[in-house]
Amino acid sequence: MPSFVKPENVLCIYEYVPKDTNAQVQYQAFVSQLRSKREKRGDANFKYAWFGSTAQEILRILTCGFGSAVAPTAGAAFGSGNYLTPGSRPFSRNYLNSGLPRRILYYKRGEWTDFPESAREAIIDGFRHQMPCMVVFFGCELMLVDLLCMVMSNSRTKKHASVAWIDEADRCFFPCVSFDGGVDEPSEQVSGVVRPQAYSVPAPQMVTEVIAGDGNGPPAPEAKILNLQTDSGSFAFMEKLFLWGMPSFVKPENVLCIYEYVPKDTNAQVQYQAFESQLRSTREKRGNANAKYAWFGSTTQEILRILTSGFGSAVAPTVGAAFGSGIYLTPYHRSFSSVNLCSVDGNGVQCMLLCQVILGNLEQVRPGSLQNSPSSDDYDSGVDFRKDPRCFVVWATHANTRVHPRSVVIFKLPPNLQEYFFDLSDFRFDKNPIRNIPPFNRLSAPKHTFVSLPGHEINQQMPYTILYYKVQHHISPIEKELLFRHHVDFQTGALTSEKFLGKISVVLGDHLLVSTLKRSIDRGIFEAAPNADDMKDTATSRMKPNSIPSKKANDSRGR
């Protein structure tokens, strides 16, 4: 069987025992025939084989035997008779004999084509971790790749196509029968790159072991995720939750697609039942289970492993982090904090996992703690600060029962925004997170720098502290926090003037910058530009209009 058929799919097995006279006569005739063939041929070529049919016909066979219960298959491909399949087909031989793949290919329009680099790396990583069946992103589509059966399937359309590979020793592993069921290639619009080059593999290099059976291919593996339609209520809810925790320069068009996790197989259903049981147990014990939505950012490969195996099996606790060793998640209204933990594929695409987490009684963990479990039975999970949490810590021993995947958000940011997020500090290792943000008219700024728009008709400059003060009522709390963080980094010397002003431009956007400068001129309250001597100790922004995504003024999170 392919690897997606699990032991739990086998409900029970009955052994046939010939007890009545008719059954015993038939069995004696079979044994007699076995001896006769052995004497005549030297080898009876005795094999186990499978016979598939309706439940009624199989019951008739068990009652009356093959000769009385089964009619020959007339008009079949290889003549009229009783058709059986070998007891074991070499589904896994190629996979077991192969070294680590260096190229992964799929069959499309009569030729073999290389997988996109991001999908190839995910498949090789799965092979390295002895995972013959895995899910990978193919552009914005989710594909289930089964190396045992050498097939990939689109989890949404159920179309499938043959898969092959070349290992590090340059040995080629190809199915003898290749099929193309119309699996879509990565969208050029989504990826922003040219379609991958097609390669024709010379026939002599092909390995002749048969993995794919008939031309139609094996059935598609059952997916655990559902691609949400963009006009559905579920999509709107997940998108709103994702954008709610983002600065306003992250737009709905940056969300490519959203997958909802659907636990279908036995293992996934058992884990979900354990989560539900833990929810009830915590509610009874604490009075309130304190269940929340939270974001988990990680590499695409790790998120796919979570969807396959669950948190407990797929995620190692973050060791050496600021608030102990465990699984770190961010509150639903702070998705921006997890962006820099999400890997970027070759097309600039990232994914983030939305989870339901049972927090129970939260224990405030001190920065620098080496804690890896609750300090007492009075607590269930860790938190950096009870009144205003920036991160939750689920201890590794509780991962499978207290964290449940809900959905995967696939998003793509422009390169300048990716760079901006990756420059932010990793919240898991930030031992001194910013708590109190003062009013921007009270900022202490021993170091000064001026903001301007060179080349724009508004040829004026403004001290950044005054700019902060004028925009503070036109930005969201997240943007205010980011601006204050950059102010602190600039004043402590962690940011140069140029980088500091660049970050201001990203957070505020051209539209708000221009409107604020223009409004100040119209009111006659503009600050005078510094003289030449002052310019020696200050820096002026080199921001160019329209070089970054615009932002509407007065946008205080009106999503």
RAWO-V285391 format. One record per residue. N is the residue number from 1. RES is the residue in one letter. PHI is phi in whole degrees, 0 to 359 (NA if undefined). PSI is psi in whole degrees, -180 to 180 (999 if undefined). NEAR is the number of other ideal C-beta (glycine too) atoms within 10 Angstrom. Layout:
n=N res=RES phi=PHI psi=PSI near=NEAR
n=N res=RES phi=PHI psi=PSI near=NEAR
This chain:
n=1 res=M phi=NA psi=153 near=14
n=2 res=P phi=296 psi=163 near=18
n=3 res=S phi=291 psi=-17 near=17
n=4 res=F phi=280 psi=-5 near=20
n=5 res=V phi=269 psi=118 near=13
n=6 res=K phi=254 psi=161 near=11
n=7 res=P phi=304 psi=-34 near=6
n=8 res=E phi=291 psi=-13 near=11
n=9 res=N phi=284 psi=-16 near=10
n=10 res=V phi=274 psi=112 near=9
n=11 res=L phi=279 psi=-46 near=5
n=12 res=C phi=194 psi=163 near=4
n=13 res=I phi=227 psi=132 near=5
n=14 res=Y phi=249 psi=135 near=6
n=15 res=E phi=264 psi=135 near=4
n=16 res=Y phi=279 psi=126 near=9
n=17 res=V phi=235 psi=108 near=7
n=18 res=P phi=288 psi=106 near=15
n=19 res=K phi=253 psi=-43 near=8
n=20 res=D phi=283 psi=171 near=8
n=21 res=T phi=299 psi=-44 near=8
n=22 res=N phi=298 psi=-45 near=13
n=23 res=A phi=295 psi=-40 near=16
n=24 res=Q phi=292 psi=-38 near=11
n=25 res=V phi=298 psi=-44 near=12
n=26 res=Q phi=296 psi=-40 near=15
n=27 res=Y phi=293 psi=-40 near=14
n=28 res=Q phi=294 psi=-36 near=11
n=29 res=A phi=294 psi=-38 near=12
n=30 res=F phi=295 psi=-45 near=12
n=31 res=V phi=295 psi=-39 near=9
n=32 res=S phi=297 psi=-42 near=10
n=33 res=Q phi=295 psi=-37 near=11
n=34 res=L phi=299 psi=-46 near=12
n=35 res=R phi=295 psi=-41 near=10
n=36 res=S phi=297 psi=-45 near=11
n=37 res=K phi=294 psi=-37 near=14
n=38 res=R phi=295 psi=-41 near=13
n=39 res=E phi=291 psi=-37 near=9
n=40 res=K phi=280 psi=-41 near=9
n=41 res=R phi=258 psi=-15 near=9
n=42 res=G phi=88 psi=-28 near=8
n=43 res=D phi=214 psi=125 near=8
n=44 res=A phi=283 psi=-10 near=14
n=45 res=N phi=54 psi=51 near=8
n=46 res=F phi=285 psi=126 near=8
n=47 res=K phi=222 psi=156 near=9
n=48 res=Y phi=272 psi=143 near=8
n=49 res=A phi=210 psi=160 near=10
n=50 res=W phi=254 psi=142 near=10
n=51 res=F phi=236 psi=118 near=13
n=52 res=G phi=255 psi=136 near=9
n=53 res=S phi=195 psi=-171 near=14
n=54 res=T phi=288 psi=157 near=8
n=55 res=A phi=299 psi=-37 near=7
n=56 res=Q phi=296 psi=-42 near=9
n=57 res=E phi=291 psi=-38 near=14
n=58 res=I phi=295 psi=-38 near=14
n=59 res=L phi=294 psi=-36 near=12
n=60 res=R phi=294 psi=-36 near=16
n=61 res=I phi=297 psi=-45 near=17
n=62 res=L phi=296 psi=-25 near=13
n=63 res=T phi=270 psi=-44 near=12
n=64 res=C phi=244 psi=-13 near=14
n=65 res=G phi=94 psi=167 near=18
n=66 res=F phi=295 psi=-43 near=12
n=67 res=G phi=298 psi=-36 near=10
n=68 res=S phi=269 psi=-25 near=11
n=69 res=A phi=258 psi=-21 near=16
n=70 res=V phi=244 psi=124 near=17
n=71 res=A phi=274 psi=144 near=8
n=72 res=P phi=300 psi=149 near=11
n=73 res=T phi=278 psi=96 near=13
n=74 res=A phi=283 psi=143 near=8
n=75 res=G phi=76 psi=10 near=7
n=76 res=A phi=285 psi=173 near=10
n=77 res=A phi=297 psi=-33 near=7
n=78 res=F phi=240 psi=34 near=7
n=79 res=G phi=100 psi=175 near=10
n=80 res=S phi=264 psi=117 near=11
n=81 res=G phi=181 psi=-168 near=11
n=82 res=N phi=266 psi=121 near=12
n=83 res=Y phi=264 psi=129 near=15
n=84 res=L phi=229 psi=157 near=12
n=85 res=T phi=251 psi=151 near=11
n=86 res=P phi=304 psi=151 near=10
n=87 res=G phi=297 psi=-31 near=9
n=88 res=S phi=216 psi=122 near=12
n=89 res=R phi=261 psi=147 near=13
n=90 res=P phi=283 psi=54 near=13
n=91 res=F phi=300 psi=-36 near=21
n=92 res=S phi=260 psi=1 near=17
n=93 res=R phi=296 psi=-45 near=15
n=94 res=N phi=298 psi=-46 near=23
n=95 res=Y phi=299 psi=-43 near=20
n=96 res=L phi=287 psi=-31 near=10
n=97 res=N phi=274 psi=-10 near=13
n=98 res=S phi=274 psi=148 near=19
n=99 res=G phi=277 psi=-175 near=14
n=100 res=L phi=298 psi=125 near=11
n=101 res=P phi=295 psi=147 near=21
n=102 res=R phi=246 psi=-23 near=13
n=103 res=R phi=228 psi=135 near=18
n=104 res=I phi=242 psi=132 near=23
n=105 res=L phi=231 psi=157 near=24
n=106 res=Y phi=230 psi=156 near=26
n=107 res=Y phi=267 psi=121 near=23
n=108 res=K phi=215 psi=122 near=18
n=109 res=R phi=54 psi=43 near=9
n=110 res=G phi=83 psi=6 near=9
n=111 res=E phi=216 psi=161 near=13
n=112 res=W phi=270 psi=132 near=20
n=113 res=T phi=235 psi=139 near=18
n=114 res=D phi=293 psi=141 near=15
n=115 res=F phi=296 psi=152 near=25
n=116 res=P phi=302 psi=152 near=23
n=117 res=E phi=302 psi=-42 near=13
n=118 res=S phi=296 psi=-42 near=22
n=119 res=A phi=292 psi=-39 near=24
n=120 res=R phi=300 psi=-45 near=20
n=121 res=E phi=297 psi=-38 near=19
n=122 res=A phi=294 psi=-40 near=26
n=123 res=I phi=292 psi=-43 near=22
n=124 res=I phi=297 psi=-40 near=19
n=125 res=D phi=297 psi=-41 near=18
n=126 res=G phi=295 psi=-41 near=21
n=127 res=F phi=299 psi=-43 near=20
n=128 res=R phi=299 psi=-33 near=10
n=129 res=H phi=265 psi=18 near=11
n=130 res=Q phi=60 psi=43 near=7
n=131 res=M phi=246 psi=94 near=18
n=132 res=P phi=289 psi=-20 near=18
n=133 res=C phi=236 psi=126 near=17
n=134 res=M phi=209 psi=168 near=23
n=135 res=V phi=246 psi=140 near=24
n=136 res=V phi=222 psi=156 near=25
n=137 res=F phi=272 psi=132 near=26
n=138 res=F phi=237 psi=88 near=25
n=139 res=G phi=70 psi=-121 near=24
n=140 res=C phi=254 psi=2 near=18
n=141 res=E phi=266 psi=149 near=20
n=142 res=L phi=259 psi=123 near=24
n=143 res=M phi=248 psi=139 near=28
n=144 res=L phi=260 psi=119 near=22
n=145 res=V phi=250 psi=123 near=26
n=146 res=D phi=244 psi=108 near=23
n=147 res=L phi=285 psi=-23 near=27
n=148 res=L phi=295 psi=-44 near=19
n=149 res=C phi=265 psi=-4 near=29
n=150 res=M phi=55 psi=55 near=29
n=151 res=V phi=214 psi=149 near=29
n=152 res=M phi=234 psi=148 near=29
n=153 res=S phi=227 psi=138 near=28
n=154 res=N phi=282 psi=120 near=21
n=155 res=S phi=294 psi=-19 near=20
n=156 res=R phi=267 psi=-49 near=16
n=157 res=T phi=269 psi=-15 near=14
n=158 res=K phi=67 psi=9 near=14
n=159 res=K phi=285 psi=147 near=16
n=160 res=H phi=220 psi=162 near=27
n=161 res=A phi=211 psi=161 near=22
n=162 res=S phi=289 psi=150 near=25
n=163 res=V phi=233 psi=144 near=28
n=164 res=A phi=217 psi=170 near=24
n=165 res=W phi=204 psi=163 near=26
n=166 res=I phi=238 psi=127 near=21
n=167 res=D phi=271 psi=-178 near=16
n=168 res=E phi=294 psi=-21 near=12
n=169 res=A phi=270 psi=12 near=9
n=170 res=D phi=63 psi=25 near=10
n=171 res=R phi=274 psi=137 near=15
n=172 res=C phi=258 psi=135 near=20
n=173 res=F phi=236 psi=104 near=24
n=174 res=F phi=231 psi=145 near=25
n=175 res=P phi=287 psi=145 near=23
n=176 res=C phi=292 psi=-35 near=12
n=177 res=V phi=252 psi=114 near=15
n=178 res=S phi=253 psi=141 near=20
n=179 res=F phi=225 psi=152 near=16
n=180 res=D phi=232 psi=104 near=17
n=181 res=G phi=270 psi=14 near=19
n=182 res=G phi=88 psi=28 near=11
n=183 res=V phi=295 psi=129 near=22
n=184 res=D phi=290 psi=142 near=16
n=185 res=E phi=279 psi=166 near=16
n=186 res=P phi=303 psi=136 near=22
n=187 res=S phi=294 psi=130 near=15
n=188 res=E phi=296 psi=-34 near=11
n=189 res=Q phi=293 psi=-38 near=9
n=190 res=V phi=285 psi=-45 near=19
n=191 res=S phi=280 psi=-32 near=22
n=192 res=G phi=73 psi=14 near=12
n=193 res=V phi=231 psi=166 near=14
n=194 res=V phi=290 psi=149 near=7
n=195 res=R phi=303 psi=148 near=13
n=196 res=P phi=297 psi=148 near=19
n=197 res=Q phi=290 psi=140 near=7
n=198 res=A phi=271 psi=141 near=13
n=199 res=Y phi=238 psi=134 near=12
n=200 res=S phi=262 psi=123 near=9
n=201 res=V phi=267 psi=126 near=15
n=202 res=P phi=303 psi=138 near=7
n=203 res=A phi=300 psi=-38 near=8
n=204 res=P phi=299 psi=-22 near=6
n=205 res=Q phi=279 psi=-11 near=12
n=206 res=M phi=288 psi=142 near=15
n=207 res=V phi=274 psi=131 near=17
n=208 res=T phi=272 psi=3 near=7
n=209 res=E phi=292 psi=134 near=14
n=210 res=V phi=272 psi=123 near=15
n=211 res=I phi=248 psi=-54 near=28
n=212 res=A phi=287 psi=138 near=22
n=213 res=G phi=274 psi=-104 near=17
n=214 res=D phi=280 psi=175 near=9
n=215 res=G phi=293 psi=-18 near=11
n=216 res=N phi=277 psi=-15 near=11
n=217 res=G phi=79 psi=165 near=23
n=218 res=P phi=286 psi=163 near=21
n=219 res=P phi=297 psi=150 near=14
n=220 res=A phi=293 psi=139 near=19
n=221 res=P phi=299 psi=152 near=24
n=222 res=E phi=280 psi=125 near=13
n=223 res=A phi=276 psi=153 near=22
n=224 res=K phi=257 psi=6 near=21
n=225 res=I phi=228 psi=154 near=22
n=226 res=L phi=236 psi=126 near=17
n=227 res=N phi=285 psi=114 near=20
n=228 res=L phi=284 psi=138 near=19
n=229 res=Q phi=288 psi=140 near=11
n=230 res=T phi=296 psi=-21 near=12
n=231 res=D phi=264 psi=9 near=7
n=232 res=S phi=273 psi=157 near=12
n=233 res=G phi=296 psi=-36 near=9
n=234 res=S phi=295 psi=-42 near=13
n=235 res=F phi=297 psi=-45 near=18
n=236 res=A phi=299 psi=-40 near=14
n=237 res=F phi=295 psi=-48 near=13
n=238 res=M phi=296 psi=-42 near=22
n=239 res=E phi=296 psi=-43 near=18
n=240 res=K phi=298 psi=-41 near=11
n=241 res=L phi=296 psi=-41 near=19
n=242 res=F phi=295 psi=-48 near=24
n=243 res=L phi=286 psi=-26 near=21
n=244 res=W phi=300 psi=-33 near=15
n=245 res=G phi=265 psi=16 near=20
n=246 res=M phi=245 psi=154 near=24
n=247 res=P phi=299 psi=159 near=23
n=248 res=S phi=288 psi=-8 near=22
n=249 res=F phi=281 psi=-6 near=21
n=250 res=V phi=268 psi=120 near=20
n=251 res=K phi=253 psi=163 near=13
n=252 res=P phi=304 psi=-33 near=12
n=253 res=E phi=291 psi=-13 near=8
n=254 res=N phi=283 psi=-16 near=18
n=255 res=V phi=273 psi=113 near=19
n=256 res=L phi=279 psi=-47 near=19
n=257 res=C phi=196 psi=164 near=22
n=258 res=I phi=225 psi=130 near=26
n=259 res=Y phi=251 psi=134 near=25
n=260 res=E phi=264 psi=133 near=18
n=261 res=Y phi=282 psi=128 near=21
n=262 res=V phi=234 psi=104 near=13
n=263 res=P phi=289 psi=106 near=19
n=264 res=K phi=256 psi=-44 near=13
n=265 res=D phi=281 psi=172 near=16
n=266 res=T phi=299 psi=-44 near=12
n=267 res=N phi=299 psi=-45 near=16
n=268 res=A phi=294 psi=-39 near=18
n=269 res=Q phi=292 psi=-37 near=12
n=270 res=V phi=297 psi=-42 near=14
n=271 res=Q phi=295 psi=-39 near=21
n=272 res=Y phi=292 psi=-39 near=16
n=273 res=Q phi=295 psi=-36 near=12
n=274 res=A phi=295 psi=-39 near=16
n=275 res=F phi=296 psi=-46 near=22
n=276 res=E phi=297 psi=-40 near=13
n=277 res=S phi=296 psi=-42 near=11
n=278 res=Q phi=295 psi=-36 near=21
n=279 res=L phi=299 psi=-47 near=18
n=280 res=R phi=294 psi=-43 near=10
n=281 res=S phi=297 psi=-44 near=14
n=282 res=T phi=293 psi=-37 near=21
n=283 res=R phi=296 psi=-41 near=15
n=284 res=E phi=291 psi=-37 near=9
n=285 res=K phi=281 psi=-41 near=13
n=286 res=R phi=257 psi=-13 near=15
n=287 res=G phi=87 psi=-27 near=9
n=288 res=N phi=212 psi=122 near=11
n=289 res=A phi=287 psi=-17 near=19
n=290 res=N phi=54 psi=51 near=16
n=291 res=A phi=278 psi=133 near=18
n=292 res=K phi=224 psi=160 near=16
n=293 res=Y phi=274 psi=142 near=18
n=294 res=A phi=209 psi=157 near=25
n=295 res=W phi=256 psi=142 near=26
n=296 res=F phi=236 psi=117 near=25
n=297 res=G phi=256 psi=137 near=24
n=298 res=S phi=193 psi=-173 near=21
n=299 res=T phi=290 psi=155 near=18
n=300 res=T phi=301 psi=-40 near=23
n=301 res=Q phi=298 psi=-41 near=21
n=302 res=E phi=291 psi=-38 near=18
n=303 res=I phi=296 psi=-40 near=23
n=304 res=L phi=294 psi=-36 near=25
n=305 res=R phi=293 psi=-36 near=23
n=306 res=I phi=298 psi=-43 near=23
n=307 res=L phi=294 psi=-26 near=22
n=308 res=T phi=273 psi=-44 near=18
n=309 res=S phi=241 psi=-11 near=16
n=310 res=G phi=94 psi=167 near=24
n=311 res=F phi=294 psi=-44 near=25
n=312 res=G phi=299 psi=-34 near=18
n=313 res=S phi=269 psi=-25 near=13
n=314 res=A phi=255 psi=-19 near=19
n=315 res=V phi=243 psi=125 near=22
n=316 res=A phi=273 psi=141 near=9
n=317 res=P phi=298 psi=147 near=17
n=318 res=T phi=282 psi=104 near=19
n=319 res=V phi=275 psi=141 near=11
n=320 res=G phi=81 psi=10 near=9
n=321 res=A phi=285 psi=172 near=22
n=322 res=A phi=294 psi=-31 near=22
n=323 res=F phi=237 psi=41 near=28
n=324 res=G phi=98 psi=175 near=25
n=325 res=S phi=263 psi=113 near=20
n=326 res=G phi=187 psi=-164 near=26
n=327 res=I phi=260 psi=120 near=24
n=328 res=Y phi=264 psi=131 near=28
n=329 res=L phi=230 psi=154 near=27
n=330 res=T phi=252 psi=147 near=24
n=331 res=P phi=304 psi=156 near=19
n=332 res=Y phi=301 psi=-28 near=17
n=333 res=H phi=270 psi=13 near=16
n=334 res=R phi=226 psi=46 near=20
n=335 res=S phi=298 psi=-27 near=25
n=336 res=F phi=299 psi=-27 near=22
n=337 res=S phi=291 psi=-19 near=25
n=338 res=S phi=261 psi=-6 near=25
n=339 res=V phi=299 psi=-41 near=24
n=340 res=N phi=285 psi=0 near=17
n=341 res=L phi=263 psi=-11 near=22
n=342 res=C phi=269 psi=124 near=23
n=343 res=S phi=293 psi=155 near=16
n=344 res=V phi=247 psi=127 near=17
n=345 res=D phi=276 psi=-177 near=21
n=346 res=G phi=297 psi=-18 near=14
n=347 res=N phi=260 psi=7 near=19
n=348 res=G phi=82 psi=15 near=17
n=349 res=V phi=266 psi=140 near=24
n=350 res=Q phi=233 psi=162 near=24
n=351 res=C phi=221 psi=148 near=22
n=352 res=M phi=226 psi=143 near=21
n=353 res=L phi=257 psi=125 near=26
n=354 res=L phi=267 psi=130 near=22
n=355 res=C phi=236 psi=157 near=23
n=356 res=Q phi=260 psi=131 near=16
n=357 res=V phi=230 psi=134 near=26
n=358 res=I phi=268 psi=106 near=24
n=359 res=L phi=271 psi=-29 near=24
n=360 res=G phi=59 psi=-140 near=24
n=361 res=N phi=280 psi=122 near=17
n=362 res=L phi=271 psi=133 near=18
n=363 res=E phi=253 psi=121 near=19
n=364 res=Q phi=288 psi=122 near=14
n=365 res=V phi=258 psi=134 near=22
n=366 res=R phi=284 psi=145 near=11
n=367 res=P phi=302 psi=137 near=14
n=368 res=G phi=88 psi=2 near=10
n=369 res=S phi=294 psi=147 near=17
n=370 res=L phi=258 psi=16 near=8
n=371 res=Q phi=297 psi=142 near=16
n=372 res=N phi=224 psi=13 near=15
n=373 res=S phi=198 psi=165 near=14
n=374 res=P phi=301 psi=142 near=17
n=375 res=S phi=287 psi=-20 near=12
n=376 res=S phi=202 psi=174 near=8
n=377 res=D phi=288 psi=-6 near=8
n=378 res=D phi=281 psi=-12 near=10
n=379 res=Y phi=237 psi=158 near=18
n=380 res=D phi=239 psi=-42 near=22
n=381 res=S phi=223 psi=167 near=25
n=382 res=G phi=256 psi=157 near=26
n=383 res=V phi=211 psi=150 near=20
n=384 res=D phi=283 psi=-33 near=25
n=385 res=F phi=201 psi=118 near=14
n=386 res=R phi=298 psi=-44 near=9
n=387 res=K phi=289 psi=-34 near=7
n=388 res=D phi=218 psi=76 near=11
n=389 res=P phi=295 psi=137 near=19
n=390 res=R phi=253 psi=-21 near=18
n=391 res=C phi=204 psi=150 near=24
n=392 res=F phi=249 psi=146 near=24
n=393 res=V phi=239 psi=116 near=28
n=394 res=V phi=260 psi=122 near=26
n=395 res=W phi=293 psi=145 near=21
n=396 res=A phi=303 psi=-34 near=19
n=397 res=T phi=292 psi=-16 near=14
n=398 res=H phi=255 psi=2 near=21
n=399 res=A phi=301 psi=-49 near=20
n=400 res=N phi=290 psi=-27 near=20
n=401 res=T phi=261 psi=-15 near=22
n=402 res=R phi=247 psi=-10 near=27
n=403 res=V phi=235 psi=127 near=28
n=404 res=H phi=232 psi=123 near=22
n=405 res=P phi=298 psi=140 near=25
n=406 res=R phi=245 psi=-48 near=16
n=407 res=S phi=200 psi=162 near=23
n=408 res=V phi=241 psi=124 near=25
n=409 res=V phi=260 psi=122 near=23
n=410 res=I phi=259 psi=123 near=21
n=411 res=F phi=221 psi=160 near=23
n=412 res=K phi=221 psi=122 near=20
n=413 res=L phi=252 psi=152 near=21
n=414 res=P phi=299 psi=155 near=13
n=415 res=P phi=305 psi=-37 near=9
n=416 res=N phi=292 psi=-33 near=14
n=417 res=L phi=285 psi=-37 near=18
n=418 res=Q phi=301 psi=-46 near=17
n=419 res=E phi=298 psi=-39 near=12
n=420 res=Y phi=299 psi=-48 near=22
n=421 res=F phi=294 psi=-39 near=20
n=422 res=F phi=290 psi=-18 near=13
n=423 res=D phi=280 psi=-15 near=15
n=424 res=L phi=289 psi=150 near=16
n=425 res=S phi=291 psi=149 near=14
n=426 res=D phi=288 psi=115 near=16
n=427 res=F phi=300 psi=-24 near=22
n=428 res=R phi=290 psi=-25 near=20
n=429 res=F phi=245 psi=10 near=13
n=430 res=D phi=273 psi=101 near=18
n=431 res=K phi=279 psi=-11 near=12
n=432 res=N phi=229 psi=64 near=9
n=433 res=P phi=294 psi=150 near=18
n=434 res=I phi=289 psi=128 near=12
n=435 res=R phi=251 psi=-58 near=10
n=436 res=N phi=256 psi=120 near=6
n=437 res=I phi=255 psi=114 near=16
n=438 res=P phi=287 psi=162 near=9
n=439 res=P phi=303 psi=142 near=10
n=440 res=F phi=289 psi=-10 near=20
n=441 res=N phi=276 psi=0 near=11
n=442 res=R phi=243 psi=18 near=8
n=443 res=L phi=291 psi=135 near=18
n=444 res=S phi=269 psi=122 near=8
n=445 res=A phi=221 psi=78 near=13
n=446 res=P phi=302 psi=-35 near=5
n=447 res=K phi=266 psi=132 near=15
n=448 res=H phi=247 psi=151 near=14
n=449 res=T phi=206 psi=156 near=22
n=450 res=F phi=244 psi=145 near=22
n=451 res=V phi=257 psi=134 near=25
n=452 res=S phi=212 psi=173 near=19
n=453 res=L phi=234 psi=84 near=22
n=454 res=P phi=302 psi=137 near=12
n=455 res=G phi=88 psi=-11 near=10
n=456 res=H phi=270 psi=157 near=17
n=457 res=E phi=297 psi=-24 near=8
n=458 res=I phi=273 psi=92 near=18
n=459 res=N phi=264 psi=66 near=11
n=460 res=Q phi=226 psi=167 near=17
n=461 res=Q phi=233 psi=152 near=22
n=462 res=M phi=220 psi=133 near=22
n=463 res=P phi=302 psi=138 near=16
n=464 res=Y phi=298 psi=-29 near=24
n=465 res=T phi=294 psi=-36 near=19
n=466 res=I phi=288 psi=-39 near=19
n=467 res=L phi=301 psi=-45 near=22
n=468 res=Y phi=305 psi=-47 near=24
n=469 res=Y phi=298 psi=-40 near=15
n=470 res=K phi=284 psi=-25 near=19
n=471 res=V phi=261 psi=-5 near=21
n=472 res=Q phi=298 psi=-25 near=16
n=473 res=H phi=266 psi=3 near=10
n=474 res=H phi=245 psi=9 near=17
n=475 res=I phi=232 psi=163 near=26
n=476 res=S phi=278 psi=163 near=18
n=477 res=P phi=304 psi=-36 near=11
n=478 res=I phi=296 psi=-45 near=20
n=479 res=E phi=294 psi=-35 near=25
n=480 res=K phi=295 psi=-41 near=19
n=481 res=E phi=297 psi=-43 near=19
n=482 res=L phi=295 psi=-44 near=21
n=483 res=L phi=298 psi=-41 near=23
n=484 res=F phi=293 psi=-39 near=18
n=485 res=R phi=300 psi=-44 near=19
n=486 res=H phi=293 psi=-36 near=24
n=487 res=H phi=300 psi=-46 near=23
n=488 res=V phi=297 psi=-44 near=15
n=489 res=D phi=296 psi=-38 near=16
n=490 res=F phi=292 psi=-44 near=21
n=491 res=Q phi=292 psi=-29 near=15
n=492 res=T phi=270 psi=-1 near=9
n=493 res=G phi=88 psi=6 near=8
n=494 res=A phi=285 psi=-19 near=13
n=495 res=L phi=235 psi=138 near=19
n=496 res=T phi=284 psi=165 near=12
n=497 res=S phi=301 psi=-42 near=18
n=498 res=E phi=297 psi=-47 near=13
n=499 res=K phi=293 psi=-38 near=15
n=500 res=F phi=299 psi=-48 near=22
n=501 res=L phi=293 psi=-33 near=22
n=502 res=G phi=297 psi=-38 near=20
n=503 res=K phi=289 psi=-36 near=21
n=504 res=I phi=300 psi=-42 near=24
n=505 res=S phi=296 psi=-37 near=21
n=506 res=V phi=293 psi=-46 near=22
n=507 res=V phi=293 psi=-43 near=24
n=508 res=L phi=272 psi=-37 near=28
n=509 res=G phi=81 psi=158 near=22
n=510 res=D phi=301 psi=-43 near=19
n=511 res=H phi=299 psi=-48 near=17
n=512 res=L phi=290 psi=-37 near=23
n=513 res=L phi=298 psi=-49 near=27
n=514 res=V phi=296 psi=-45 near=19
n=515 res=S phi=295 psi=-36 near=19
n=516 res=T phi=291 psi=-44 near=19
n=517 res=L phi=296 psi=-42 near=22
n=518 res=K phi=293 psi=-41 near=15
n=519 res=R phi=298 psi=-38 near=13
n=520 res=S phi=292 psi=-38 near=18
n=521 res=I phi=294 psi=-45 near=12
n=522 res=D phi=299 psi=-33 near=9
n=523 res=R phi=273 psi=-4 near=8
n=524 res=G phi=68 psi=27 near=6
n=525 res=I phi=242 psi=24 near=10
n=526 res=F phi=286 psi=143 near=17
n=527 res=E phi=287 psi=142 near=14
n=528 res=A phi=291 psi=144 near=7
n=529 res=A phi=290 psi=149 near=14
n=530 res=P phi=291 psi=155 near=17
n=531 res=N phi=279 psi=180 near=8
n=532 res=A phi=298 psi=-38 near=6
n=533 res=D phi=294 psi=-39 near=7
n=534 res=D phi=295 psi=-33 near=11
n=535 res=M phi=295 psi=-20 near=13
n=536 res=K phi=295 psi=-29 near=8
n=537 res=D phi=252 psi=8 near=11
n=538 res=T phi=232 psi=170 near=14
n=539 res=A phi=229 psi=148 near=17
n=540 res=T phi=246 psi=138 near=18
n=541 res=S phi=298 psi=144 near=21
n=542 res=R phi=254 psi=34 near=14
n=543 res=M phi=289 psi=136 near=21
n=544 res=K phi=253 psi=135 near=13
n=545 res=P phi=301 psi=146 near=16
n=546 res=N phi=65 psi=17 near=10
n=547 res=S phi=270 psi=-7 near=11
n=548 res=I phi=224 psi=163 near=22
n=549 res=P phi=301 psi=136 near=18
n=550 res=S phi=283 psi=163 near=13
n=551 res=K phi=219 psi=134 near=22
n=552 res=K phi=288 psi=140 near=12
n=553 res=A phi=292 psi=157 near=17
n=554 res=N phi=64 psi=18 near=10
n=555 res=D phi=275 psi=96 near=18
n=556 res=S phi=249 psi=56 near=13
n=557 res=R phi=70 psi=56 near=15
n=558 res=G phi=265 psi=50 near=8
n=559 res=R phi=279 psi=999 near=14
